[in-house]
Amino acid sequence: MRTVADESDGKGGVLTRGRTGDFPDATRVVSHDDVGVVTRSAPCEVAELRTLFLFEKLGEDQLHWLCRNGHVELFAPGYIYRENDLATSFYVLLEGELVISRRAGDEDAEINRTSQVGAYAGAWRSFFGDGVSQTLDNTLRATRPSRMYVLAADKFAAIMREWFPMPLHLLEGLFLGMKNTQRAISEHERLLALGSLSAGLMHELNNPTAAAMRATAALRERLVGLRRAQASIASGTLERPVLEALREKALGQLSQTPWLSPLHVSDREDELTDWFDAHGITGGWRMASTFVQAGMDVEWLEAIAGAVGDGSILEAAFDWLHHTIDLELSLNEIDDSTTRISTLVTAAQQYSQLDRTPYRDVDVHQLLDSTLVVLAHKIGDAITVVTDFDRSLPAIPVYAAELNQVWTNLIDNAIDAMNGQGRLTVRTSRDGDRLLVEIGDTGPGVPDEIRGRIFEPFFTTKPVGTGTGLGLDISWRIVVGHHHGDLSVESSPGNTRFIVRLPLVASDPGGGPQ
């Protein structure tokens, strides 16, 4: 391996550490930091630079230029620069050992360790100019006394443009082209996901909307029937208090209707139809279904007949009661449908976060709930959703809409992994000073040989045309890069869990996923 900074996307800066006793007397002190720690300088030898793989093809004039414009520094074990430092220098290892790491949650995750002479780090992309970030996205430290060639970032950029113009143009085109391609595909994937979610939401809204429209149409017919039945009763001897008592008793029974199997419902409808026929009431087959929905049986019909007393208006009384119950059932159906519509609209609003401040304190459970509602059409009936939420967890400062994208990606992947059948588990808990969200599935699991690559851009295990390989990459950048959290996976056949850890307290928010 030739480079320490394979994962770097920034430019180098120096935060020196060392003590004068760590280096030979031939060195000299060139600078002090804020706490009195010094950096020592050593001679730059052209012959030594010529042996490095980076400089082996350079001419004598170029090597002398490097020694005149750069210098050799000696570093004691400790940090050379830290992540998010302003990039100022390009470093090449001459002697010693270096470790490069990146921040993952509250810890530094080691990415590479090398003692290979010629390994480089820091501002090695400074020649891209404003096309890349001006700060470092990794931390570099020496594990033992190390000697490094150091060149200022602006000078490194200048010689790259002067000495290697054609390769530089090609490299710029490749690098910036890949960034633009990744950004375009990322946006395309987001639009596809938005289209899929919109279609699912429309499907979910269609069912309660259609039910409300049917119930409204039936309501008009039942109101006409109710008025007709009331007119028939008015010509008889049945007093209003008796009617009111019958209605209240029937509606009270409606709210306590026990569940019946389809077979029991059919048997009871037959019993009520036979009773109506025996009492000479026409249309009994039509009223039987409504009375069964209200939880009435033959005993109820006998009680109603006894309360009415007058046989001449018995049929009108049952017709009136039938339309009264039918009307209540229609109102209940409209109420259920509009409540479902309101729930879906609220969930969509919560999911999109369009009317909210981007970065704010949020109850993560609200985000998870809204995502599950929006994805209900894809989850389907064959997947059991298990939620195990610690509702005592506090609201935390996050970019809510972006976290919803993370939950969508993780849940969508879980559904695909289970092939539409299994158990989806969403769990929250506290993990020290972080909030933990765990999304698990009972799919076949992630093979060991690819587990280390699943967060890479464009890496996917889905069939061609069904995935771009950016879902987990985007999720990782949102959680780790934007929220200073951590995203990991633990997997075995039948038990795969993606684990998100987010800080409970506010940290300096990043610039958002690119």
C-alpha positions as CSV (number, residue, x, y, z in Angstrom):
1,M,0.0,0.0,0.0
2,R,1.4,3.3,-1.1
3,T,-0.8,5.9,0.5
4,V,-1.9,6.5,4.1
5,A,-4.8,8.7,2.8
6,D,-6.7,6.3,0.6
7,E,-9.9,7.4,2.3
8,S,-9.1,11.0,2.6
9,D,-11.0,13.7,0.7
10,G,-9.3,16.7,2.2
11,K,-6.0,18.5,2.3
12,G,-3.3,18.3,5.0
13,G,-2.6,20.5,7.9
14,V,-0.1,20.4,10.8
15,L,-0.8,20.1,14.5
16,T,2.7,19.2,15.8
17,R,3.6,17.3,18.9
18,G,7.1,16.4,20.2
19,R,9.8,17.1,22.8
20,T,13.3,18.3,22.1
21,G,14.8,15.2,23.7
22,D,13.2,12.9,21.2
23,F,15.5,13.8,18.3
24,P,19.3,14.0,17.6
25,D,21.2,17.2,18.4
26,A,21.6,17.9,14.6
27,T,18.0,19.0,14.5
28,R,16.8,22.5,15.4
29,V,13.6,23.9,16.8
30,V,11.5,25.6,14.1
31,S,8.2,26.3,15.9
32,H,6.2,26.0,19.1
33,D,2.5,25.3,19.5
34,D,0.2,26.9,22.1
35,V,1.2,24.5,24.9
36,G,5.0,24.8,24.3
37,V,5.5,21.6,22.3
38,V,8.1,22.0,19.6
39,T,8.6,20.7,16.0
40,R,12.1,20.0,14.9
41,S,13.6,20.4,11.5
42,A,16.2,18.2,9.8
43,P,18.1,18.7,6.5
44,C,16.4,17.8,3.2
45,E,18.5,15.5,1.1
46,V,18.0,15.3,-2.7
47,A,19.4,11.8,-2.8
48,E,16.9,10.6,-0.3
49,L,13.9,12.1,-2.1
50,R,15.1,10.4,-5.3
51,T,14.6,7.0,-3.7
52,L,10.9,7.6,-3.0
53,F,8.4,6.1,-5.4
54,L,6.6,9.5,-5.6
55,F,9.7,11.3,-6.9
56,E,11.7,8.6,-8.7
57,K,10.9,10.0,-12.1
58,L,11.6,13.6,-11.4
59,G,14.6,15.4,-12.8
60,E,17.5,16.9,-10.7
61,D,16.0,20.5,-11.0
62,Q,12.7,19.3,-9.8
63,L,14.2,17.4,-6.8
64,H,16.2,20.5,-5.9
65,W,13.1,22.6,-6.1
66,L,11.4,20.2,-3.6
67,C,14.2,20.6,-1.1
68,R,14.3,24.4,-1.5
69,N,10.6,24.9,-1.1
70,G,9.8,22.1,1.3
71,H,11.5,20.8,4.4
72,V,11.9,17.8,6.6
73,E,10.3,17.7,10.0
74,L,10.7,15.3,12.9
75,F,7.6,14.3,14.9
76,A,7.4,12.6,18.3
77,P,4.6,10.1,18.8
78,G,1.3,12.0,18.7
79,Y,-1.0,13.9,16.5
80,I,0.3,15.5,13.3
81,Y,-3.1,16.9,12.3
82,R,-6.7,16.3,13.3
83,E,-9.9,15.7,11.4
84,N,-11.6,19.1,10.4
85,D,-8.3,21.0,10.7
86,L,-7.7,23.5,7.9
87,A,-5.5,21.8,5.3
88,T,-2.1,23.5,4.9
89,S,0.5,20.8,4.1
90,F,1.4,17.7,2.1
91,Y,3.3,15.0,4.0
92,V,5.5,12.2,2.8
93,L,6.9,9.6,5.3
94,L,10.7,9.2,5.3
95,E,11.0,7.2,8.5
96,G,8.7,6.0,11.3
97,E,5.1,4.8,11.5
98,L,1.8,6.6,10.8
99,V,-1.9,5.8,11.6
100,I,-4.8,7.5,9.8
101,S,-8.2,7.4,11.4
102,R,-11.7,8.9,11.1
103,R,-14.2,9.9,13.7
104,A,-17.1,7.4,14.2
105,G,-19.4,8.6,16.9
106,D,-17.3,9.4,20.0
107,E,-14.3,7.3,18.9
108,D,-11.6,7.4,16.3
109,A,-11.8,4.4,14.0
110,E,-8.4,3.4,12.6
111,I,-8.4,3.2,8.8
112,N,-4.8,2.4,8.0
113,R,-1.4,1.9,9.6
114,T,1.8,2.0,7.7
115,S,5.6,2.4,8.0
116,Q,6.2,2.3,4.3
117,V,8.6,4.9,3.2
118,G,6.9,7.2,0.7
119,A,3.4,6.9,2.1
120,Y,1.7,10.2,1.9
121,A,-1.1,12.1,3.5
122,G,-2.5,15.6,4.1
123,A,-3.1,18.1,1.3
124,W,-2.6,15.5,-1.5
125,R,-5.7,16.8,-3.4
126,S,-5.0,20.5,-3.0
127,F,-4.5,20.8,-6.8
128,F,-8.3,20.4,-7.2
129,G,-8.7,23.9,-5.8
130,D,-12.2,24.8,-4.7
131,G,-13.5,21.5,-6.2
132,V,-12.9,19.8,-2.9
133,S,-13.3,20.6,0.8
134,Q,-10.6,22.8,2.3
135,T,-10.6,20.9,5.6
136,L,-9.2,17.4,6.4
137,D,-11.6,14.5,6.8
138,N,-9.2,12.3,8.7
139,T,-6.7,12.4,11.6
140,L,-3.0,11.6,11.2
141,R,-0.7,10.6,14.1
142,A,2.7,9.1,14.5
143,T,3.0,6.0,16.6
144,R,6.8,6.4,17.1
145,P,9.3,9.2,16.3
146,S,8.9,9.8,12.6
147,R,10.6,11.9,10.0
148,M,8.5,13.5,7.2
149,Y,9.0,15.6,4.1
150,V,6.5,18.6,4.3
151,L,5.4,20.8,1.5
152,A,2.9,23.7,1.8
153,A,-0.4,23.0,0.1
154,D,-0.3,25.9,-2.3
155,K,3.2,25.0,-3.5
156,F,2.2,21.4,-4.0
157,A,-0.8,22.5,-6.0
158,A,1.4,24.8,-8.1
159,I,4.0,22.2,-9.1
160,M,1.3,19.6,-9.9
161,R,-0.2,22.1,-12.4
162,E,3.1,23.1,-13.8
163,W,4.9,19.7,-14.0
164,F,2.0,17.4,-14.8
165,P,-0.7,19.4,-16.7
166,M,-2.2,16.6,-18.8
167,P,-2.4,13.9,-16.1
168,L,-3.8,16.6,-13.8
169,H,-6.6,17.4,-16.3
170,L,-7.4,13.7,-16.7
171,L,-7.3,13.2,-12.9
172,E,-9.5,16.2,-12.3
173,G,-12.0,15.0,-14.9
174,L,-12.1,11.5,-13.4
175,F,-12.4,12.7,-9.8
176,L,-15.0,15.5,-10.4
177,G,-16.8,13.4,-12.9
178,M,-17.2,10.6,-10.4
179,K,-18.5,13.1,-7.8
180,N,-21.0,14.5,-10.3
181,T,-22.1,11.1,-11.3
182,Q,-22.5,10.0,-7.7
183,R,-24.5,13.2,-7.0
184,A,-26.7,12.7,-10.0
185,I,-27.4,9.1,-9.3
186,S,-28.0,9.9,-5.6
187,E,-30.6,12.5,-6.7
188,H,-32.1,10.1,-9.1
189,E,-32.4,7.5,-6.4
190,R,-34.1,10.0,-4.1
191,L,-36.6,10.9,-6.8
192,L,-37.3,7.2,-7.5
193,A,-37.8,6.7,-3.7
194,L,-40.1,9.8,-3.6
195,G,-42.1,8.4,-6.5
196,S,-42.5,5.0,-4.9
197,L,-43.5,6.6,-1.6
198,S,-46.0,8.9,-3.3
199,A,-47.5,6.0,-5.2
200,G,-47.8,4.0,-2.0
201,L,-49.3,6.9,-0.2
202,M,-51.9,7.5,-2.9
203,H,-52.8,3.8,-2.7
204,E,-53.2,4.0,1.0
205,L,-55.3,7.1,0.7
206,N,-57.5,5.6,-2.1
207,N,-59.0,2.9,0.2
208,P,-60.3,5.1,3.0
209,T,-61.4,7.8,0.4
210,A,-63.4,5.3,-1.6
211,A,-64.9,3.9,1.6
212,A,-65.9,7.4,2.7
213,M,-67.5,8.1,-0.7
214,R,-69.4,4.8,-0.6
215,A,-70.7,5.5,2.9
216,T,-71.7,9.1,2.0
217,A,-73.7,7.8,-1.0
218,A,-75.4,5.2,1.2
219,L,-76.1,7.8,3.8
220,R,-78.4,9.7,1.4
221,E,-80.4,6.6,0.7
222,R,-80.7,5.7,4.4
223,L,-81.9,9.2,5.3
224,V,-84.7,8.8,2.7
225,G,-85.6,5.5,4.1
226,L,-85.5,6.8,7.7
227,R,-87.9,9.7,6.8
228,R,-90.3,7.2,5.2
229,A,-90.2,4.9,8.2
230,Q,-90.8,7.8,10.6
231,A,-93.8,8.8,8.5
232,S,-95.2,5.3,8.8
233,I,-94.7,5.2,12.6
234,A,-96.3,8.7,13.0
235,S,-99.6,7.3,11.8
236,G,-99.6,4.6,14.6
237,T,-99.9,4.6,18.3
238,L,-96.2,4.3,19.2
239,E,-95.1,7.2,21.4
240,R,-91.9,9.2,21.0
241,P,-90.3,8.1,24.3
242,V,-90.6,4.5,23.3
243,L,-88.9,5.2,20.0
244,E,-86.1,7.1,21.8
245,A,-85.6,4.2,24.2
246,L,-85.5,1.7,21.3
247,R,-82.9,3.8,19.4
248,E,-80.7,4.3,22.5
249,K,-80.8,0.6,23.3
250,A,-80.0,-0.4,19.8
251,L,-77.1,2.1,19.4
252,G,-75.8,1.1,22.8
253,Q,-75.7,-2.5,21.7
254,L,-74.0,-1.4,18.5
255,S,-71.0,-0.1,20.4
256,Q,-70.7,-3.4,22.3
257,T,-71.0,-5.8,19.3
258,P,-68.9,-8.9,19.8
259,W,-66.8,-10.3,17.0
260,L,-68.5,-13.2,15.1
261,S,-66.9,-15.6,12.6
262,P,-68.4,-15.5,9.1
263,L,-70.1,-18.8,9.8
264,H,-71.8,-17.5,13.0
265,V,-72.8,-14.3,11.1
266,S,-74.5,-16.4,8.4
267,D,-76.3,-18.6,10.9
268,R,-77.6,-15.6,12.9
269,E,-78.8,-13.8,9.7
270,D,-80.8,-17.0,8.8
271,E,-82.3,-17.0,12.3
272,L,-83.4,-13.4,12.1
273,T,-84.8,-13.8,8.6
274,D,-86.8,-16.8,9.8
275,W,-88.2,-14.7,12.7
276,F,-89.2,-11.8,10.4
277,D,-90.9,-14.2,8.0
278,A,-92.8,-15.8,10.9
279,H,-94.1,-12.4,12.0
280,G,-95.1,-11.4,8.5
281,I,-92.5,-8.7,8.1
282,T,-91.4,-8.2,4.5
283,G,-87.8,-7.4,3.6
284,G,-86.6,-9.3,6.7
285,W,-83.6,-10.7,4.7
286,R,-82.5,-7.1,4.0
287,M,-82.8,-6.0,7.7
288,A,-81.2,-9.1,9.1
289,S,-77.7,-8.2,8.0
290,T,-77.9,-4.8,9.7
291,F,-79.3,-6.1,13.0
292,V,-76.5,-8.8,13.1
293,Q,-73.9,-6.1,12.6
294,A,-75.5,-4.3,15.6
295,G,-75.1,-7.5,17.7
296,M,-78.8,-8.3,17.9
297,D,-80.3,-11.8,18.1
298,V,-83.8,-13.3,18.2
299,E,-84.2,-12.3,21.9
300,W,-83.6,-8.7,20.9
301,L,-86.2,-8.9,18.2
302,E,-88.7,-10.4,20.7
303,A,-87.9,-7.6,23.2
304,I,-88.5,-4.9,20.5
305,A,-91.7,-6.5,19.4
306,G,-92.9,-6.5,23.1
307,A,-92.0,-2.8,23.5
308,V,-93.8,-1.8,20.3
309,G,-97.0,-3.8,21.2
310,D,-99.1,-2.6,18.3
311,G,-98.7,-5.2,15.6
312,S,-100.0,-2.9,12.9
313,I,-96.9,-0.7,13.1
314,L,-94.4,-3.5,14.0
315,E,-93.0,-3.6,10.5
316,A,-92.7,0.2,10.3
317,A,-90.9,0.1,13.7
318,F,-88.4,-2.4,12.6
319,D,-87.9,-0.6,9.3
320,W,-87.3,2.7,11.2
321,L,-84.9,0.9,13.6
322,H,-83.1,-0.7,10.7
323,H,-82.5,2.6,9.0
324,T,-81.4,4.2,12.3
325,I,-78.7,1.5,12.8
326,D,-77.8,1.7,9.1
327,L,-77.3,5.4,9.4
328,E,-75.1,5.0,12.5
329,L,-73.0,2.4,10.7
330,S,-72.5,4.7,7.8
331,L,-71.4,7.5,10.1
332,N,-69.0,5.1,11.8
333,E,-67.5,4.1,8.4
334,I,-67.1,7.8,7.4
335,D,-65.5,8.5,10.7
336,D,-63.1,5.6,10.4
337,S,-62.2,6.5,6.8
338,T,-61.6,10.2,7.5
339,T,-59.5,9.4,10.6
340,R,-57.4,7.1,8.4
341,I,-57.0,9.8,5.9
342,S,-56.0,12.3,8.6
343,T,-53.5,9.8,10.0
344,L,-51.9,9.3,6.6
345,V,-51.7,13.0,5.9
346,T,-50.2,13.7,9.3
347,A,-47.7,10.9,8.8
348,A,-46.7,12.3,5.4
349,Q,-46.3,15.8,6.8
350,Q,-44.2,14.4,9.7
351,Y,-42.2,12.3,7.2
352,S,-41.4,15.2,4.8
353,Q,-40.7,17.8,7.5
354,L,-41.4,20.5,4.9
355,D,-43.0,22.8,7.4
356,R,-40.4,22.3,10.1
357,T,-37.0,23.8,11.0
358,P,-34.4,21.5,9.4
359,Y,-32.2,21.2,12.5
360,R,-34.2,20.9,15.7
361,D,-34.9,18.7,18.7
362,V,-37.1,15.8,17.6
363,D,-38.6,12.7,19.2
364,V,-37.1,10.0,17.1
365,H,-40.1,7.8,17.7
366,Q,-42.3,10.2,15.8
367,L,-40.0,9.9,12.8
368,L,-39.9,6.1,13.0
369,D,-43.7,5.9,13.3
370,S,-44.3,8.2,10.3
371,T,-41.9,6.2,8.2
372,L,-43.6,2.9,9.1
373,V,-47.0,4.5,8.1
374,V,-45.6,5.8,4.8
375,L,-44.0,2.4,4.0
376,A,-47.1,0.4,5.1
377,H,-48.0,-0.4,1.5
378,K,-44.6,-2.0,0.9
379,I,-44.5,-3.8,4.2
380,G,-47.7,-5.6,3.4
381,D,-49.6,-8.2,5.5
382,A,-47.0,-11.0,5.3
383,I,-44.4,-9.0,7.4
384,T,-45.0,-8.7,11.1
385,V,-43.8,-5.3,12.5
386,V,-42.5,-5.4,16.0
387,T,-41.8,-2.0,17.7
388,D,-39.9,-1.9,21.0
389,F,-39.5,1.7,21.8
390,D,-38.1,3.3,25.0
391,R,-40.4,6.2,25.2
392,S,-38.5,7.7,28.1
393,L,-35.7,8.8,25.7
394,P,-35.4,12.5,25.2
395,A,-35.8,14.5,22.0
396,I,-32.5,14.9,20.3
397,P,-31.1,17.6,17.9
398,V,-31.2,16.2,14.3
399,Y,-32.0,16.9,10.7
400,A,-35.3,15.2,10.8
401,A,-36.0,14.9,7.1
402,E,-32.6,13.3,6.5
403,L,-33.0,10.8,9.3
404,N,-36.4,9.8,7.8
405,Q,-34.4,9.0,4.6
406,V,-32.1,6.8,6.7
407,W,-35.1,4.9,8.2
408,T,-36.6,4.6,4.8
409,N,-33.4,3.1,3.3
410,L,-32.9,0.7,6.2
411,I,-36.5,-0.5,6.4
412,D,-36.7,-0.8,2.6
413,N,-33.6,-2.9,2.5
414,A,-35.0,-5.1,5.3
415,I,-38.2,-5.7,3.4
416,D,-36.3,-6.6,0.3
417,A,-34.0,-9.0,2.3
418,M,-37.0,-10.8,3.7
419,N,-38.6,-11.1,0.2
420,G,-41.8,-9.6,1.6
421,Q,-42.3,-12.2,4.4
422,G,-40.9,-12.3,7.9
423,R,-40.5,-10.1,11.0
424,L,-39.3,-6.5,11.0
425,T,-38.1,-5.2,14.3
426,V,-37.6,-1.5,15.2
427,R,-36.1,-0.9,18.6
428,T,-34.8,2.1,20.5
429,S,-32.8,2.3,23.6
430,R,-30.1,4.4,25.4
431,D,-26.4,3.5,24.8
432,G,-24.4,5.7,27.2
433,D,-24.6,9.2,25.9
434,R,-26.1,8.2,22.6
435,L,-29.5,7.1,21.4
436,L,-29.6,3.7,19.7
437,V,-32.0,2.8,16.9
438,E,-31.9,-0.8,15.8
439,I,-33.7,-2.1,12.6
440,G,-33.7,-5.8,12.3
441,D,-35.0,-8.4,9.9
442,T,-35.3,-12.2,9.6
443,G,-33.7,-12.4,6.1
444,P,-30.8,-14.6,5.0
445,G,-28.2,-12.1,6.4
446,V,-25.2,-10.3,5.0
447,P,-22.3,-12.6,4.0
448,D,-19.1,-12.1,5.8
449,E,-17.1,-11.5,2.6
450,I,-19.2,-8.4,1.6
451,R,-20.1,-7.0,5.0
452,G,-17.1,-4.6,4.9
453,R,-18.3,-3.2,1.6
454,I,-22.0,-2.6,2.0
455,F,-21.5,1.1,2.9
456,E,-19.4,1.8,-0.2
457,P,-20.9,3.9,-3.0
458,F,-22.4,1.9,-5.9
459,F,-22.0,-1.4,-4.1
460,T,-25.2,-3.4,-4.2
461,T,-26.3,-7.0,-3.9
462,K,-29.7,-6.4,-5.6
463,P,-30.3,-7.5,-9.1
464,V,-29.4,-5.2,-12.0
465,G,-32.0,-2.4,-12.4
466,T,-33.4,-2.7,-8.8
467,G,-30.7,-0.9,-6.8
468,T,-28.1,1.9,-7.3
469,G,-25.9,0.9,-4.4
470,L,-26.2,4.4,-2.8
471,G,-28.9,3.8,-0.2
472,L,-26.5,2.7,2.6
473,D,-23.8,5.1,1.4
474,I,-26.2,8.0,1.8
475,S,-27.4,6.7,5.1
476,W,-23.8,6.4,6.4
477,R,-23.0,10.0,5.3
478,I,-26.1,11.3,7.0
479,V,-25.6,9.5,10.3
480,V,-21.8,9.7,10.5
481,G,-20.9,12.7,8.5
482,H,-23.8,15.0,9.3
483,H,-24.9,13.9,12.8
484,H,-21.5,12.7,14.1
485,G,-23.1,9.3,14.9
486,D,-22.4,5.8,14.0
487,L,-23.9,3.2,11.6
488,S,-23.0,-0.4,11.8
489,V,-24.4,-3.9,11.0
490,E,-24.5,-7.2,12.8
491,S,-25.7,-10.1,10.8
492,S,-26.3,-13.8,10.9
493,P,-28.9,-15.9,9.0
494,G,-32.3,-15.0,10.3
495,N,-31.0,-12.0,12.3
496,T,-29.6,-8.9,10.6
497,R,-29.6,-5.7,12.6
498,F,-28.5,-2.2,11.4
499,I,-27.6,-0.1,14.4
500,V,-27.7,3.7,14.4
501,R,-26.2,5.6,17.3
502,L,-26.9,9.3,17.6
503,P,-25.6,11.8,20.1
504,L,-28.1,12.8,22.8
505,V,-26.7,16.3,23.0
506,A,-26.1,18.8,20.2
507,S,-22.8,18.7,18.3
508,D,-21.7,21.1,15.6
509,P,-23.8,19.9,12.7
510,G,-22.0,19.1,9.4
511,G,-22.8,20.5,6.0
512,G,-25.1,17.6,5.1
513,P,-24.6,14.7,2.8
514,Q,-23.3,15.6,-0.7
